[in-house]
Amino acid sequence: FSEDGPSKLYIALQVFTGLVIGWFYTLRFIATGNIWECIALHVVHNLFASLVPKNLGNPSLYDLTFVVPALSTIIIHAILARIALKAVEKKGGFNYTVIDISTEAATRLP
């Protein structure tokens, strides 16, 4: 990590946030079987993310313009992932392989 690059905190939060959001989209796709819903949700997420200031420099835990959006994103997507997990369990659990998911997604594309 260079002094000019992003801080370790920034990178750690980005990785953790990406994992939580990815887990949510995966569960949502398994629950609904609809890739377009996941794409639409991702677009909405990116629209909100574009409102976060880009000139944060090297943010710290004390920089609320960085921490509040990051933590709210993690919390919201963790709650949504839990709801999606319940939907998957109600549907019968994880009876999919990666190949099944890829095949199902490919068959739903126009």
Secondary structure by P-SEA (a helix, b strand, c coil): cccccccaaaaaaaaaaaaaaaaaaaaaaaacccaaaaaaaaaaaaaaaaacccccccccccccccaaaaaaaaaaaaaaaaaaaaaaaaaccccccaaaaaaaaaaacc
